[in-house]
Amino acid sequence: TRKGKVILDYTGNFLFPGASVTTTFDGYEVEGLKVEGRRKITNTGIDLINSKVNLTVEVNNGKVTWPDNTFVSFNSEQVRQVSLGSQGYQIEITGTANGKGRAGANFNSSTISPLTVTQDCVDSGVLIPSSGVLGFVSGGAEVRIDYGTGACDKTVILTYPGGSKEITFD
């Protein structure tokens, strides 16, 4: 169930460097979760010879509020390099994020090695990166999520203080 408005503001033709799309929300909810904030995607360059597009993605004052009034708030800055080839697209993502979790703990995250999303994995139903490492710090604890080396699976290795665990996402 969705309600409210998602507002998209285009500054020009997104195929041209410098153009951007800004997304804001007006009373927008998904399954009872209220979504707020501003997301801006900017085309920062196109390499026609190598079939690559560079994008920056910024989220400011992102917030998701549950019906019990607990919430997650966050800001993030990403760089996405989209490569188009005979096997479809590949996206490499780097960046940072920070915010506050539902229990009130602050967090910071950053890519340790670029996260890679490929069209063949997405087409097979794997909607998480197939490679790369993401690091989190919250409450003084450091956690890493290792997405692997390119296999189209839903398995990651979660490394935390005192151990690690393999996790498979639904």
Rosetta constraint file for C-alpha pairs under 8 A:
AtomPair CA 1 CA 29 HARMONIC 7.96 0.50
AtomPair CA 1 CA 30 HARMONIC 5.81 0.50
AtomPair CA 1 CA 31 HARMONIC 4.99 0.50
AtomPair CA 1 CA 32 HARMONIC 7.59 0.50
AtomPair CA 2 CA 28 HARMONIC 7.27 0.50
AtomPair CA 2 CA 29 HARMONIC 5.49 0.50
AtomPair CA 2 CA 30 HARMONIC 4.59 0.50
AtomPair CA 2 CA 31 HARMONIC 6.28 0.50
AtomPair CA 2 CA 32 HARMONIC 7.88 0.50
AtomPair CA 3 CA 27 HARMONIC 7.26 0.50
AtomPair CA 3 CA 28 HARMONIC 5.51 0.50
AtomPair CA 3 CA 29 HARMONIC 5.34 0.50
AtomPair CA 3 CA 30 HARMONIC 6.90 0.50
AtomPair CA 4 CA 25 HARMONIC 7.58 0.50
AtomPair CA 4 CA 26 HARMONIC 5.79 0.50
AtomPair CA 4 CA 27 HARMONIC 4.60 0.50
AtomPair CA 4 CA 28 HARMONIC 3.98 0.50
AtomPair CA 4 CA 29 HARMONIC 6.37 0.50
AtomPair CA 5 CA 25 HARMONIC 5.74 0.50
AtomPair CA 5 CA 26 HARMONIC 4.95 0.50
AtomPair CA 5 CA 27 HARMONIC 6.36 0.50
AtomPair CA 5 CA 28 HARMONIC 5.41 0.50
AtomPair CA 6 CA 23 HARMONIC 6.83 0.50
AtomPair CA 6 CA 24 HARMONIC 6.05 0.50
AtomPair CA 6 CA 25 HARMONIC 4.79 0.50
AtomPair CA 6 CA 26 HARMONIC 6.50 0.50
AtomPair CA 6 CA 28 HARMONIC 6.75 0.50
AtomPair CA 7 CA 22 HARMONIC 7.98 0.50
AtomPair CA 7 CA 23 HARMONIC 5.55 0.50
AtomPair CA 7 CA 24 HARMONIC 5.20 0.50
AtomPair CA 7 CA 25 HARMONIC 5.93 0.50
AtomPair CA 7 CA 26 HARMONIC 7.49 0.50
AtomPair CA 8 CA 21 HARMONIC 6.44 0.50
AtomPair CA 8 CA 22 HARMONIC 5.63 0.50
AtomPair CA 8 CA 23 HARMONIC 4.69 0.50
AtomPair CA 8 CA 24 HARMONIC 6.74 0.50
AtomPair CA 9 CA 21 HARMONIC 5.53 0.50
AtomPair CA 9 CA 22 HARMONIC 5.10 0.50
AtomPair CA 9 CA 23 HARMONIC 6.55 0.50
AtomPair CA 10 CA 14 HARMONIC 7.75 0.50
AtomPair CA 10 CA 19 HARMONIC 7.43 0.50
AtomPair CA 10 CA 20 HARMONIC 5.88 0.50
AtomPair CA 10 CA 21 HARMONIC 4.61 0.50
AtomPair CA 10 CA 22 HARMONIC 6.63 0.50
AtomPair CA 11 CA 19 HARMONIC 5.52 0.50
AtomPair CA 11 CA 20 HARMONIC 5.48 0.50
AtomPair CA 11 CA 21 HARMONIC 6.58 0.50
AtomPair CA 12 CA 16 HARMONIC 7.82 0.50
AtomPair CA 12 CA 19 HARMONIC 5.23 0.50
AtomPair CA 12 CA 20 HARMONIC 6.95 0.50
AtomPair CA 13 CA 19 HARMONIC 6.23 0.50
AtomPair CA 14 CA 19 HARMONIC 5.11 0.50
AtomPair CA 14 CA 20 HARMONIC 6.28 0.50
AtomPair CA 14 CA 21 HARMONIC 7.59 0.50
AtomPair CA 14 CA 43 HARMONIC 6.64 0.50
AtomPair CA 15 CA 19 HARMONIC 7.48 0.50
AtomPair CA 15 CA 43 HARMONIC 7.44 0.50
AtomPair CA 16 CA 43 HARMONIC 6.87 0.50
AtomPair CA 16 CA 45 HARMONIC 7.70 0.50
AtomPair CA 16 CA 46 HARMONIC 7.75 0.50
AtomPair CA 17 CA 42 HARMONIC 7.80 0.50
AtomPair CA 17 CA 43 HARMONIC 4.92 0.50
AtomPair CA 17 CA 44 HARMONIC 5.20 0.50
AtomPair CA 17 CA 45 HARMONIC 4.94 0.50
AtomPair CA 17 CA 46 HARMONIC 6.75 0.50
AtomPair CA 18 CA 42 HARMONIC 6.35 0.50
AtomPair CA 18 CA 43 HARMONIC 5.47 0.50
AtomPair CA 18 CA 44 HARMONIC 5.76 0.50
AtomPair CA 18 CA 45 HARMONIC 7.58 0.50
AtomPair CA 19 CA 42 HARMONIC 5.83 0.50
AtomPair CA 19 CA 43 HARMONIC 5.64 0.50
AtomPair CA 19 CA 44 HARMONIC 7.99 0.50
AtomPair CA 20 CA 40 HARMONIC 6.72 0.50
AtomPair CA 20 CA 41 HARMONIC 5.42 0.50
AtomPair CA 20 CA 42 HARMONIC 4.16 0.50
AtomPair CA 20 CA 43 HARMONIC 6.19 0.50
AtomPair CA 21 CA 40 HARMONIC 5.66 0.50
AtomPair CA 21 CA 41 HARMONIC 5.32 0.50
AtomPair CA 21 CA 42 HARMONIC 6.60 0.50
AtomPair CA 22 CA 38 HARMONIC 6.88 0.50
AtomPair CA 22 CA 39 HARMONIC 5.59 0.50
AtomPair CA 22 CA 40 HARMONIC 4.24 0.50
AtomPair CA 22 CA 41 HARMONIC 6.45 0.50
AtomPair CA 23 CA 38 HARMONIC 5.67 0.50
AtomPair CA 23 CA 39 HARMONIC 5.06 0.50
AtomPair CA 23 CA 40 HARMONIC 6.28 0.50
AtomPair CA 24 CA 36 HARMONIC 7.27 0.50
AtomPair CA 24 CA 37 HARMONIC 6.13 0.50
AtomPair CA 24 CA 38 HARMONIC 4.89 0.50
AtomPair CA 24 CA 39 HARMONIC 6.75 0.50
AtomPair CA 25 CA 35 HARMONIC 7.02 0.50
AtomPair CA 25 CA 36 HARMONIC 5.83 0.50
AtomPair CA 25 CA 37 HARMONIC 6.86 0.50
AtomPair CA 25 CA 38 HARMONIC 7.59 0.50
AtomPair CA 26 CA 36 HARMONIC 7.87 0.50
AtomPair CA 27 CA 34 HARMONIC 7.35 0.50
AtomPair CA 27 CA 35 HARMONIC 7.80 0.50
AtomPair CA 28 CA 34 HARMONIC 6.00 0.50
AtomPair CA 28 CA 35 HARMONIC 5.73 0.50
AtomPair CA 28 CA 36 HARMONIC 7.44 0.50
AtomPair CA 29 CA 33 HARMONIC 5.19 0.50
AtomPair CA 29 CA 34 HARMONIC 4.37 0.50
AtomPair CA 29 CA 35 HARMONIC 5.77 0.50
AtomPair CA 30 CA 34 HARMONIC 6.69 0.50
AtomPair CA 30 CA 35 HARMONIC 7.59 0.50
AtomPair CA 32 CA 66 HARMONIC 6.92 0.50
AtomPair CA 32 CA 67 HARMONIC 6.37 0.50
AtomPair CA 33 CA 64 HARMONIC 6.33 0.50
AtomPair CA 33 CA 65 HARMONIC 5.54 0.50
AtomPair CA 33 CA 66 HARMONIC 4.97 0.50
AtomPair CA 33 CA 67 HARMONIC 6.59 0.50
AtomPair CA 34 CA 63 HARMONIC 7.89 0.50
AtomPair CA 34 CA 64 HARMONIC 5.49 0.50
AtomPair CA 34 CA 65 HARMONIC 5.01 0.50
AtomPair CA 34 CA 66 HARMONIC 6.71 0.50
AtomPair CA 35 CA 62 HARMONIC 7.61 0.50
AtomPair CA 35 CA 63 HARMONIC 5.91 0.50
AtomPair CA 35 CA 64 HARMONIC 4.79 0.50
AtomPair CA 35 CA 65 HARMONIC 6.77 0.50
AtomPair CA 36 CA 61 HARMONIC 7.31 0.50
AtomPair CA 36 CA 62 HARMONIC 5.61 0.50
AtomPair CA 36 CA 63 HARMONIC 5.05 0.50
AtomPair CA 36 CA 64 HARMONIC 6.48 0.50
AtomPair CA 37 CA 59 HARMONIC 7.09 0.50
AtomPair CA 37 CA 60 HARMONIC 5.88 0.50
AtomPair CA 37 CA 61 HARMONIC 4.73 0.50
AtomPair CA 37 CA 62 HARMONIC 4.13 0.50
AtomPair CA 37 CA 63 HARMONIC 6.13 0.50
AtomPair CA 38 CA 58 HARMONIC 8.00 0.50
AtomPair CA 38 CA 59 HARMONIC 5.63 0.50
AtomPair CA 38 CA 60 HARMONIC 5.25 0.50
AtomPair CA 38 CA 61 HARMONIC 6.55 0.50
AtomPair CA 38 CA 62 HARMONIC 6.55 0.50
AtomPair CA 39 CA 57 HARMONIC 7.00 0.50
AtomPair CA 39 CA 58 HARMONIC 5.57 0.50
AtomPair CA 39 CA 59 HARMONIC 4.41 0.50
AtomPair CA 39 CA 60 HARMONIC 6.49 0.50
AtomPair CA 40 CA 56 HARMONIC 7.89 0.50
AtomPair CA 40 CA 57 HARMONIC 5.66 0.50
AtomPair CA 40 CA 58 HARMONIC 5.23 0.50
AtomPair CA 40 CA 59 HARMONIC 6.56 0.50
AtomPair CA 41 CA 55 HARMONIC 6.55 0.50
AtomPair CA 41 CA 56 HARMONIC 5.61 0.50
AtomPair CA 41 CA 57 HARMONIC 4.51 0.50
AtomPair CA 41 CA 58 HARMONIC 6.60 0.50
AtomPair CA 42 CA 55 HARMONIC 5.46 0.50
AtomPair CA 42 CA 56 HARMONIC 5.26 0.50
AtomPair CA 42 CA 57 HARMONIC 6.62 0.50
AtomPair CA 43 CA 53 HARMONIC 7.34 0.50
AtomPair CA 43 CA 54 HARMONIC 6.09 0.50
AtomPair CA 43 CA 55 HARMONIC 4.72 0.50
AtomPair CA 43 CA 56 HARMONIC 6.78 0.50
AtomPair CA 44 CA 53 HARMONIC 7.76 0.50
AtomPair CA 44 CA 54 HARMONIC 5.40 0.50
AtomPair CA 44 CA 55 HARMONIC 5.38 0.50
AtomPair CA 44 CA 56 HARMONIC 6.77 0.50
AtomPair CA 45 CA 53 HARMONIC 5.92 0.50
AtomPair CA 45 CA 54 HARMONIC 5.19 0.50
AtomPair CA 45 CA 55 HARMONIC 7.29 0.50
AtomPair CA 46 CA 51 HARMONIC 7.63 0.50
AtomPair CA 46 CA 52 HARMONIC 5.84 0.50
AtomPair CA 46 CA 53 HARMONIC 4.52 0.50
AtomPair CA 46 CA 54 HARMONIC 6.31 0.50
AtomPair CA 47 CA 51 HARMONIC 5.73 0.50
AtomPair CA 47 CA 52 HARMONIC 5.03 0.50
AtomPair CA 47 CA 53 HARMONIC 6.29 0.50
AtomPair CA 48 CA 52 HARMONIC 6.52 0.50
AtomPair CA 50 CA 83 HARMONIC 7.81 0.50
AtomPair CA 51 CA 83 HARMONIC 5.84 0.50
AtomPair CA 51 CA 84 HARMONIC 5.41 0.50
AtomPair CA 51 CA 85 HARMONIC 7.19 0.50
AtomPair CA 52 CA 81 HARMONIC 6.73 0.50
AtomPair CA 52 CA 82 HARMONIC 5.51 0.50
AtomPair CA 52 CA 83 HARMONIC 4.46 0.50
AtomPair CA 52 CA 84 HARMONIC 6.32 0.50
AtomPair CA 53 CA 81 HARMONIC 5.82 0.50
AtomPair CA 53 CA 82 HARMONIC 5.12 0.50
AtomPair CA 53 CA 83 HARMONIC 6.60 0.50
AtomPair CA 54 CA 79 HARMONIC 7.23 0.50
AtomPair CA 54 CA 80 HARMONIC 5.87 0.50
AtomPair CA 54 CA 81 HARMONIC 4.61 0.50
AtomPair CA 54 CA 82 HARMONIC 6.32 0.50
AtomPair CA 55 CA 79 HARMONIC 5.80 0.50
AtomPair CA 55 CA 80 HARMONIC 5.09 0.50
AtomPair CA 55 CA 81 HARMONIC 6.34 0.50
AtomPair CA 55 CA 82 HARMONIC 7.87 0.50
AtomPair CA 56 CA 77 HARMONIC 7.26 0.50
AtomPair CA 56 CA 78 HARMONIC 5.64 0.50
AtomPair CA 56 CA 79 HARMONIC 4.60 0.50
AtomPair CA 56 CA 80 HARMONIC 6.21 0.50
AtomPair CA 57 CA 76 HARMONIC 7.85 0.50
AtomPair CA 57 CA 77 HARMONIC 5.85 0.50
AtomPair CA 57 CA 78 HARMONIC 5.05 0.50
AtomPair CA 57 CA 79 HARMONIC 6.36 0.50
AtomPair CA 57 CA 80 HARMONIC 7.56 0.50
AtomPair CA 58 CA 75 HARMONIC 7.50 0.50
AtomPair CA 58 CA 76 HARMONIC 5.61 0.50
AtomPair CA 58 CA 77 HARMONIC 4.61 0.50
AtomPair CA 58 CA 78 HARMONIC 6.41 0.50
AtomPair CA 59 CA 74 HARMONIC 7.64 0.50
AtomPair CA 59 CA 75 HARMONIC 5.15 0.50
AtomPair CA 59 CA 76 HARMONIC 5.06 0.50
AtomPair CA 59 CA 77 HARMONIC 6.63 0.50
AtomPair CA 60 CA 74 HARMONIC 7.26 0.50
AtomPair CA 60 CA 75 HARMONIC 4.89 0.50
AtomPair CA 60 CA 76 HARMONIC 6.91 0.50
AtomPair CA 61 CA 73 HARMONIC 6.79 0.50
AtomPair CA 61 CA 74 HARMONIC 6.13 0.50
AtomPair CA 61 CA 75 HARMONIC 5.84 0.50
AtomPair CA 62 CA 73 HARMONIC 5.48 0.50
AtomPair CA 62 CA 74 HARMONIC 5.02 0.50
AtomPair CA 62 CA 75 HARMONIC 5.99 0.50
AtomPair CA 63 CA 71 HARMONIC 6.78 0.50
AtomPair CA 63 CA 72 HARMONIC 5.59 0.50
AtomPair CA 63 CA 73 HARMONIC 4.27 0.50
AtomPair CA 63 CA 74 HARMONIC 6.35 0.50
AtomPair CA 64 CA 71 HARMONIC 5.49 0.50
AtomPair CA 64 CA 72 HARMONIC 5.39 0.50
AtomPair CA 64 CA 73 HARMONIC 6.61 0.50
AtomPair CA 65 CA 69 HARMONIC 5.86 0.50
AtomPair CA 65 CA 70 HARMONIC 5.82 0.50
AtomPair CA 65 CA 71 HARMONIC 4.24 0.50
AtomPair CA 65 CA 72 HARMONIC 6.67 0.50
AtomPair CA 66 CA 70 HARMONIC 5.54 0.50
AtomPair CA 66 CA 71 HARMONIC 6.01 0.50
AtomPair CA 70 CA 102 HARMONIC 5.55 0.50
AtomPair CA 70 CA 103 HARMONIC 7.68 0.50
AtomPair CA 71 CA 101 HARMONIC 6.91 0.50
AtomPair CA 71 CA 102 HARMONIC 4.92 0.50
AtomPair CA 72 CA 99 HARMONIC 7.33 0.50
AtomPair CA 72 CA 100 HARMONIC 5.66 0.50
AtomPair CA 72 CA 101 HARMONIC 4.71 0.50
AtomPair CA 72 CA 102 HARMONIC 5.11 0.50
AtomPair CA 73 CA 99 HARMONIC 5.22 0.50
AtomPair CA 73 CA 100 HARMONIC 5.26 0.50
AtomPair CA 73 CA 101 HARMONIC 6.78 0.50
AtomPair CA 74 CA 97 HARMONIC 6.86 0.50
AtomPair CA 74 CA 98 HARMONIC 5.48 0.50
AtomPair CA 74 CA 99 HARMONIC 3.96 0.50
AtomPair CA 74 CA 100 HARMONIC 6.48 0.50
AtomPair CA 75 CA 97 HARMONIC 5.59 0.50
AtomPair CA 75 CA 98 HARMONIC 5.58 0.50
AtomPair CA 75 CA 99 HARMONIC 6.26 0.50
AtomPair CA 76 CA 95 HARMONIC 7.41 0.50
AtomPair CA 76 CA 96 HARMONIC 5.65 0.50
AtomPair CA 76 CA 97 HARMONIC 4.04 0.50
AtomPair CA 76 CA 98 HARMONIC 6.48 0.50
AtomPair CA 77 CA 95 HARMONIC 5.50 0.50
AtomPair CA 77 CA 96 HARMONIC 5.53 0.50
AtomPair CA 77 CA 97 HARMONIC 6.42 0.50
AtomPair CA 78 CA 93 HARMONIC 6.65 0.50
AtomPair CA 78 CA 94 HARMONIC 5.57 0.50
AtomPair CA 78 CA 95 HARMONIC 4.16 0.50
AtomPair CA 78 CA 96 HARMONIC 6.51 0.50
AtomPair CA 79 CA 93 HARMONIC 5.77 0.50
AtomPair CA 79 CA 94 HARMONIC 5.39 0.50
AtomPair CA 79 CA 95 HARMONIC 6.11 0.50
AtomPair CA 80 CA 91 HARMONIC 6.36 0.50
AtomPair CA 80 CA 92 HARMONIC 5.56 0.50
AtomPair CA 80 CA 93 HARMONIC 4.63 0.50
AtomPair CA 80 CA 94 HARMONIC 6.70 0.50
AtomPair CA 81 CA 91 HARMONIC 5.54 0.50
AtomPair CA 81 CA 92 HARMONIC 5.24 0.50
AtomPair CA 81 CA 93 HARMONIC 6.72 0.50
AtomPair CA 82 CA 89 HARMONIC 6.69 0.50
AtomPair CA 82 CA 90 HARMONIC 5.78 0.50
AtomPair CA 82 CA 91 HARMONIC 4.51 0.50
AtomPair CA 82 CA 92 HARMONIC 6.69 0.50
AtomPair CA 83 CA 89 HARMONIC 5.52 0.50
AtomPair CA 83 CA 90 HARMONIC 5.20 0.50
AtomPair CA 83 CA 91 HARMONIC 6.34 0.50
AtomPair CA 84 CA 88 HARMONIC 5.82 0.50
AtomPair CA 84 CA 89 HARMONIC 4.53 0.50
AtomPair CA 84 CA 90 HARMONIC 6.63 0.50
AtomPair CA 85 CA 89 HARMONIC 6.13 0.50
AtomPair CA 87 CA 119 HARMONIC 7.72 0.50
AtomPair CA 87 CA 120 HARMONIC 7.56 0.50
AtomPair CA 88 CA 118 HARMONIC 7.58 0.50
AtomPair CA 88 CA 119 HARMONIC 5.58 0.50
AtomPair CA 88 CA 120 HARMONIC 7.21 0.50
AtomPair CA 89 CA 118 HARMONIC 5.92 0.50
AtomPair CA 89 CA 119 HARMONIC 5.25 0.50
AtomPair CA 90 CA 116 HARMONIC 6.91 0.50
AtomPair CA 90 CA 117 HARMONIC 5.74 0.50
AtomPair CA 90 CA 118 HARMONIC 4.39 0.50
AtomPair CA 90 CA 119 HARMONIC 6.28 0.50
AtomPair CA 91 CA 115 HARMONIC 7.97 0.50
AtomPair CA 91 CA 116 HARMONIC 5.59 0.50
AtomPair CA 91 CA 117 HARMONIC 5.12 0.50
AtomPair CA 91 CA 118 HARMONIC 6.34 0.50
AtomPair CA 92 CA 114 HARMONIC 5.81 0.50
AtomPair CA 92 CA 115 HARMONIC 5.54 0.50
AtomPair CA 92 CA 116 HARMONIC 4.64 0.50
AtomPair CA 92 CA 117 HARMONIC 6.63 0.50
AtomPair CA 93 CA 111 HARMONIC 7.98 0.50
AtomPair CA 93 CA 114 HARMONIC 5.40 0.50
AtomPair CA 93 CA 115 HARMONIC 5.04 0.50
AtomPair CA 93 CA 116 HARMONIC 6.45 0.50
AtomPair CA 94 CA 110 HARMONIC 7.53 0.50
AtomPair CA 94 CA 111 HARMONIC 5.45 0.50
AtomPair CA 94 CA 113 HARMONIC 7.52 0.50
AtomPair CA 94 CA 114 HARMONIC 5.25 0.50
AtomPair CA 94 CA 115 HARMONIC 6.67 0.50
AtomPair CA 95 CA 110 HARMONIC 5.65 0.50
AtomPair CA 95 CA 111 HARMONIC 5.76 0.50
AtomPair CA 96 CA 108 HARMONIC 7.43 0.50
AtomPair CA 96 CA 109 HARMONIC 5.52 0.50
AtomPair CA 96 CA 110 HARMONIC 4.23 0.50
AtomPair CA 96 CA 111 HARMONIC 6.68 0.50
AtomPair CA 97 CA 108 HARMONIC 5.73 0.50
AtomPair CA 97 CA 109 HARMONIC 5.14 0.50
AtomPair CA 97 CA 110 HARMONIC 6.42 0.50
AtomPair CA 98 CA 106 HARMONIC 7.46 0.50
AtomPair CA 98 CA 107 HARMONIC 5.47 0.50
AtomPair CA 98 CA 108 HARMONIC 4.26 0.50
AtomPair CA 98 CA 109 HARMONIC 6.21 0.50
AtomPair CA 99 CA 106 HARMONIC 5.65 0.50
AtomPair CA 99 CA 107 HARMONIC 5.45 0.50
AtomPair CA 99 CA 108 HARMONIC 6.70 0.50
AtomPair CA 100 CA 104 HARMONIC 5.71 0.50
AtomPair CA 100 CA 105 HARMONIC 5.45 0.50
AtomPair CA 100 CA 106 HARMONIC 4.28 0.50
AtomPair CA 100 CA 107 HARMONIC 5.91 0.50
AtomPair CA 101 CA 105 HARMONIC 5.41 0.50
AtomPair CA 101 CA 106 HARMONIC 6.36 0.50
AtomPair CA 101 CA 107 HARMONIC 7.25 0.50
AtomPair CA 105 CA 138 HARMONIC 6.66 0.50
AtomPair CA 105 CA 139 HARMONIC 6.58 0.50
AtomPair CA 106 CA 138 HARMONIC 5.89 0.50
AtomPair CA 106 CA 139 HARMONIC 6.97 0.50
AtomPair CA 107 CA 136 HARMONIC 6.86 0.50
AtomPair CA 107 CA 137 HARMONIC 5.58 0.50
AtomPair CA 107 CA 138 HARMONIC 4.47 0.50
AtomPair CA 107 CA 139 HARMONIC 7.42 0.50
AtomPair CA 108 CA 136 HARMONIC 5.68 0.50
AtomPair CA 108 CA 137 HARMONIC 5.30 0.50
AtomPair CA 108 CA 138 HARMONIC 6.68 0.50
AtomPair CA 109 CA 134 HARMONIC 7.09 0.50
AtomPair CA 109 CA 135 HARMONIC 5.38 0.50
AtomPair CA 109 CA 136 HARMONIC 4.29 0.50
AtomPair CA 109 CA 137 HARMONIC 6.32 0.50
AtomPair CA 110 CA 134 HARMONIC 5.95 0.50
AtomPair CA 110 CA 135 HARMONIC 5.43 0.50
AtomPair CA 110 CA 136 HARMONIC 6.79 0.50
AtomPair CA 111 CA 115 HARMONIC 7.22 0.50
AtomPair CA 111 CA 132 HARMONIC 7.78 0.50
AtomPair CA 111 CA 133 HARMONIC 6.05 0.50
AtomPair CA 111 CA 134 HARMONIC 4.50 0.50
AtomPair CA 111 CA 135 HARMONIC 6.08 0.50
AtomPair CA 112 CA 132 HARMONIC 7.48 0.50
AtomPair CA 112 CA 133 HARMONIC 5.28 0.50
AtomPair CA 112 CA 134 HARMONIC 5.54 0.50
AtomPair CA 112 CA 135 HARMONIC 6.29 0.50
AtomPair CA 113 CA 132 HARMONIC 5.07 0.50
AtomPair CA 113 CA 133 HARMONIC 5.09 0.50
AtomPair CA 113 CA 134 HARMONIC 7.11 0.50
AtomPair CA 114 CA 131 HARMONIC 7.69 0.50
AtomPair CA 114 CA 132 HARMONIC 5.06 0.50
AtomPair CA 114 CA 133 HARMONIC 6.79 0.50
AtomPair CA 115 CA 129 HARMONIC 5.81 0.50
AtomPair CA 115 CA 130 HARMONIC 7.47 0.50
AtomPair CA 115 CA 131 HARMONIC 5.64 0.50
AtomPair CA 115 CA 132 HARMONIC 4.18 0.50
AtomPair CA 115 CA 133 HARMONIC 6.49 0.50
AtomPair CA 115 CA 134 HARMONIC 7.61 0.50
AtomPair CA 115 CA 147 HARMONIC 7.80 0.50
AtomPair CA 116 CA 129 HARMONIC 5.14 0.50
AtomPair CA 116 CA 130 HARMONIC 5.82 0.50
AtomPair CA 116 CA 131 HARMONIC 5.29 0.50
AtomPair CA 116 CA 132 HARMONIC 6.26 0.50
AtomPair CA 116 CA 150 HARMONIC 7.86 0.50
AtomPair CA 117 CA 121 HARMONIC 7.28 0.50
AtomPair CA 117 CA 122 HARMONIC 7.52 0.50
AtomPair CA 117 CA 127 HARMONIC 7.94 0.50
AtomPair CA 117 CA 128 HARMONIC 6.96 0.50
AtomPair CA 117 CA 129 HARMONIC 4.66 0.50
AtomPair CA 117 CA 130 HARMONIC 5.97 0.50
AtomPair CA 117 CA 131 HARMONIC 7.63 0.50
AtomPair CA 118 CA 122 HARMONIC 6.36 0.50
AtomPair CA 118 CA 129 HARMONIC 7.70 0.50
AtomPair CA 118 CA 130 HARMONIC 7.45 0.50
AtomPair CA 119 CA 123 HARMONIC 5.91 0.50
AtomPair CA 120 CA 124 HARMONIC 6.21 0.50
AtomPair CA 120 CA 152 HARMONIC 7.93 0.50
AtomPair CA 121 CA 125 HARMONIC 6.48 0.50
AtomPair CA 121 CA 126 HARMONIC 5.17 0.50
AtomPair CA 121 CA 127 HARMONIC 7.15 0.50
AtomPair CA 121 CA 130 HARMONIC 7.46 0.50
AtomPair CA 121 CA 152 HARMONIC 5.08 0.50
AtomPair CA 121 CA 153 HARMONIC 7.88 0.50
AtomPair CA 122 CA 126 HARMONIC 4.98 0.50
AtomPair CA 122 CA 127 HARMONIC 5.28 0.50
AtomPair CA 122 CA 128 HARMONIC 7.97 0.50
AtomPair CA 124 CA 152 HARMONIC 7.81 0.50
AtomPair CA 126 CA 152 HARMONIC 6.35 0.50
AtomPair CA 126 CA 153 HARMONIC 6.35 0.50
AtomPair CA 126 CA 154 HARMONIC 6.26 0.50
AtomPair CA 128 CA 154 HARMONIC 6.90 0.50
AtomPair CA 129 CA 147 HARMONIC 6.27 0.50
AtomPair CA 130 CA 147 HARMONIC 5.68 0.50
AtomPair CA 130 CA 148 HARMONIC 6.16 0.50
AtomPair CA 130 CA 149 HARMONIC 6.62 0.50
AtomPair CA 130 CA 150 HARMONIC 4.63 0.50
AtomPair CA 130 CA 151 HARMONIC 5.70 0.50
AtomPair CA 130 CA 152 HARMONIC 5.71 0.50
AtomPair CA 130 CA 153 HARMONIC 6.97 0.50
AtomPair CA 130 CA 154 HARMONIC 7.99 0.50
AtomPair CA 131 CA 146 HARMONIC 7.25 0.50
AtomPair CA 131 CA 147 HARMONIC 4.63 0.50
AtomPair CA 131 CA 148 HARMONIC 4.58 0.50
AtomPair CA 131 CA 149 HARMONIC 4.70 0.50
AtomPair CA 131 CA 150 HARMONIC 4.91 0.50
AtomPair CA 131 CA 151 HARMONIC 7.57 0.50
AtomPair CA 132 CA 146 HARMONIC 6.08 0.50
AtomPair CA 132 CA 147 HARMONIC 5.40 0.50
AtomPair CA 132 CA 148 HARMONIC 6.41 0.50
AtomPair CA 132 CA 149 HARMONIC 7.10 0.50
AtomPair CA 133 CA 144 HARMONIC 6.77 0.50
AtomPair CA 133 CA 145 HARMONIC 5.59 0.50
AtomPair CA 133 CA 146 HARMONIC 4.47 0.50
AtomPair CA 133 CA 147 HARMONIC 6.09 0.50
AtomPair CA 133 CA 148 HARMONIC 7.93 0.50
AtomPair CA 134 CA 144 HARMONIC 5.67 0.50
AtomPair CA 134 CA 145 HARMONIC 5.18 0.50
AtomPair CA 134 CA 146 HARMONIC 6.60 0.50
AtomPair CA 135 CA 142 HARMONIC 7.19 0.50
AtomPair CA 135 CA 143 HARMONIC 5.81 0.50
AtomPair CA 135 CA 144 HARMONIC 4.43 0.50
AtomPair CA 135 CA 145 HARMONIC 6.39 0.50
AtomPair CA 136 CA 142 HARMONIC 5.73 0.50
AtomPair CA 136 CA 143 HARMONIC 5.10 0.50
AtomPair CA 136 CA 144 HARMONIC 6.22 0.50
AtomPair CA 137 CA 141 HARMONIC 5.53 0.50
AtomPair CA 137 CA 142 HARMONIC 4.54 0.50
AtomPair CA 137 CA 143 HARMONIC 6.32 0.50
AtomPair CA 138 CA 142 HARMONIC 6.75 0.50
AtomPair CA 141 CA 160 HARMONIC 7.56 0.50
AtomPair CA 141 CA 161 HARMONIC 6.77 0.50
AtomPair CA 142 CA 160 HARMONIC 6.28 0.50
AtomPair CA 142 CA 161 HARMONIC 6.78 0.50
AtomPair CA 143 CA 158 HARMONIC 7.05 0.50
AtomPair CA 143 CA 159 HARMONIC 5.59 0.50
AtomPair CA 143 CA 160 HARMONIC 4.62 0.50
AtomPair CA 143 CA 161 HARMONIC 7.21 0.50
AtomPair CA 144 CA 157 HARMONIC 7.93 0.50
AtomPair CA 144 CA 158 HARMONIC 5.75 0.50
AtomPair CA 144 CA 159 HARMONIC 5.10 0.50
AtomPair CA 144 CA 160 HARMONIC 6.68 0.50
AtomPair CA 145 CA 156 HARMONIC 6.43 0.50
AtomPair CA 145 CA 157 HARMONIC 5.78 0.50
AtomPair CA 145 CA 158 HARMONIC 4.76 0.50
AtomPair CA 145 CA 159 HARMONIC 6.53 0.50
AtomPair CA 146 CA 156 HARMONIC 5.50 0.50
AtomPair CA 146 CA 157 HARMONIC 5.09 0.50
AtomPair CA 146 CA 158 HARMONIC 6.52 0.50
AtomPair CA 147 CA 155 HARMONIC 6.90 0.50
AtomPair CA 147 CA 156 HARMONIC 4.74 0.50
AtomPair CA 147 CA 157 HARMONIC 6.76 0.50
AtomPair CA 148 CA 155 HARMONIC 7.80 0.50
AtomPair CA 148 CA 156 HARMONIC 6.54 0.50
AtomPair CA 148 CA 157 HARMONIC 7.75 0.50
AtomPair CA 154 CA 168 HARMONIC 5.34 0.50
AtomPair CA 154 CA 169 HARMONIC 5.29 0.50
AtomPair CA 154 CA 170 HARMONIC 7.34 0.50
AtomPair CA 155 CA 166 HARMONIC 6.80 0.50
AtomPair CA 155 CA 167 HARMONIC 5.57 0.50
AtomPair CA 155 CA 168 HARMONIC 4.29 0.50
AtomPair CA 155 CA 169 HARMONIC 6.45 0.50
AtomPair CA 156 CA 166 HARMONIC 5.76 0.50
AtomPair CA 156 CA 167 HARMONIC 5.41 0.50
AtomPair CA 156 CA 168 HARMONIC 6.46 0.50
AtomPair CA 157 CA 164 HARMONIC 6.77 0.50
AtomPair CA 157 CA 165 HARMONIC 5.69 0.50
AtomPair CA 157 CA 166 HARMONIC 4.49 0.50
AtomPair CA 157 CA 167 HARMONIC 6.23 0.50
AtomPair CA 158 CA 164 HARMONIC 5.43 0.50
AtomPair CA 158 CA 165 HARMONIC 5.24 0.50
AtomPair CA 158 CA 166 HARMONIC 6.18 0.50
AtomPair CA 158 CA 167 HARMONIC 7.04 0.50
AtomPair CA 159 CA 163 HARMONIC 6.01 0.50
AtomPair CA 159 CA 164 HARMONIC 4.12 0.50
AtomPair CA 159 CA 165 HARMONIC 6.52 0.50
AtomPair CA 160 CA 164 HARMONIC 5.83 0.50
